Amino acid sequence: MALYVKAAEILEKAERKQGALKTLVYDSKFANIKQLFALVCETQRFSTVLQELIESTKLLKQTKLKMQLAKVLVYDLVIGQGLKCGGSWKATMMKHRSRLQAELARMKIKQKVSRNEDLLPAGVQQSTADHLPRAGHIILQDKASCLPAYLLNPPAGSHVIDACAAPGNKTSHLAAIMKNKGKLFAFDLDAKRLATMSTLLLRAGVTCQQLANQDFLKVDPDSLQYKDVEYILLDPSCSGSGMVCLRDNISADQEKDQARLASLASFQLRCLNHGLRFPRLKRLVYSTCSIHSQENEEVVKACLQQNPGFRLVPLLAQWPERGLEPVTQCLRASTTKTRTHGFFVALLEKHSRTGNINQRQPVQIRDPEVTAYSPPTCEKRPEASETEYKPTTAADLVYSKKTDSTPGKKKRRKRKKKNRAATV
């Protein structure tokens, strides 16, 4: 029963917008994360169908269950693989199974469909063919979630950072693009999620990763360990408003929602600015699974204003949905135009506005008044003192020239004889 209680708790938190569904699942510390995540996602996907079933059969009144708990139980009972609990809960639900199954059949007849999937709204329908038995060698992602690693496109052998990495889908995608060569530094603050990520990467055959249970904002960009990092993928925590299984319903408390968005946008901008501090960085991809411009275009615009050495790279000219003005170089994704989750991607590239000017070395111009007797140092020469000898007359200049020479003995003897003759 612990599985259903925990799933109901997560769905309630998601409904109150206390976090993205995936984040809430991994933060729950539940023993079987995969089982919990599958149940929560599928219950959320069939939410409207389940609610109609519960209301039409008056299940809540007869069982005293709360709506979210009733949804997860009913999902496994009549749509999923059967209840995974025993005791009084299972006995209670089994009493109502026939009525629930009959009501589900009536809904299909009314809408003239034969599959449970066909009861879903058009935007959330998925093909049953997407369920594939696997051992971890194939990792499934939504098309929009594949964009960040694909657009960053780090070459084999490069040094790359995945700043907010867990649960590791984008990390494994990066490793595949890098041909598993180079260094892939992956950070996440949640140790539980990082452990799950380690298992995922191991099964996928990834060996170039270096995982760290660390806050990316506390990573030192000037550390020698990251001196060769040229590519960063930044997919920070966001509202999750683009996730199909966490539909962004209008909240009664809009003031609270705006405060939460402002807090998230502030955090995202800090992460983005921090990522651009790595000295050898060439390109950084910023992405969110949010539909709000406050977390997307506004964060990017603020970052560009604060970092004039970077610019946006135009992405996929044929992509049908662009970033909002004026950052149309970015991409957006949605259930309507691209038939994916709601998503946003921007690619920032380092550039120099001053061209080669900053690369020029200062030219040393020699002072034309400096003579051959100038001292070979860069120190300033002291001013001449009053006791220092200064030639001021013609005779002095002649004398100074003579004393600079080194006459032989014969010349000195001749000079002495001339002086004696002059005295006589």
Stockholm file with secondary structure:
# STOCKHOLM 1.0

chainA/1-424         MALYVKAAEILEKAERKQGALKTLVYDSKFANIKQLFALVCETQRFSTVLQELIESTKLLKQTKLKMQLAKVLVYDLVIGQGLKCGGSWKATMMKHRSRLQAELARMKIKQKVSRNEDLLPAGVQQSTADHLPRAGHIILQDKASCLPAYLLNPPAGSHVIDACAAPGNKTSHLAAIMKNKGKLFAFDLDAKRLATMSTLLLRAGVTCQQLANQDFLKVDPDSLQYKDVEYILLDPSCSGSGMVCLRDNISADQEKDQARLASLASFQLRCLNHGLRFPRLKRLVYSTCSIHSQENEEVVKACLQQNPGFRLVPLLAQWPERGLEPVTQCLRASTTKTRTHGFFVALLEKHSRTGNINQRQPVQIRDPEVTAYSPPTCEKRPEASETEYKPTTAADLVYSKKTDSTPGKKKRRKRKKKNRAATV
#=GR chainA/1-424 SS CHHHHHHHHHHHHHHTTSSCHHHHHHHTTCSCHHHHHHHHHHHHHTHHHHHHHHHHTTHHHHHCCCHHHHHHHHIIIIISSCCCCCHHHHHHHHHHHHHHHHHHHHHHHHHTCSSSGGGSCGGGCCCGGGCCCCSSSSCCCCHHHHHHHHHHCCCTTCEEEETTCTTCHHHHHHHHHTTTCSEEEEECSCHHHHHHHHHHHHHHTCCSEEEECSCGGGSCTTCGGGTTEEEEEECCCCCCTTCGGGCCCCCSCHHHHHHHHHHHHHHHHHHHHHHTTSTTCCEEEEEESCCCTTTTHHHHHHHHHHCTTEEECCCCTTCSCBCSTTCTTSEEECTTTTSSCCEEEEEEEECCTTTTGGGCCCCCCCCTTCCTTSCSSSSCCCCCCTTSCCCCSHHHHHHHHHHHSCCCHHHHHHHHHHHHHHHC
#=GC SS_cons         CHHHHHHHHHHHHHHTTSSCHHHHHHHTTCSCHHHHHHHHHHHHHTHHHHHHHHHHTTHHHHHCCCHHHHHHHHIIIIISSCCCCCHHHHHHHHHHHHHHHHHHHHHHHHHTCSSSGGGSCGGGCCCGGGCCCCSSSSCCCCHHHHHHHHHHCCCTTCEEEETTCTTCHHHHHHHHHTTTCSEEEEECSCHHHHHHHHHHHHHHTCCSEEEECSCGGGSCTTCGGGTTEEEEEECCCCCCTTCGGGCCCCCSCHHHHHHHHHHHHHHHHHHHHHHTTSTTCCEEEEEESCCCTTTTHHHHHHHHHHCTTEEECCCCTTCSCBCSTTCTTSEEECTTTTSSCCEEEEEEEECCTTTTGGGCCCCCCCCTTCCTTSCSSSSCCCCCCTTSCCCCSHHHHHHHHHHHSCCCHHHHHHHHHHHHHHHC
//
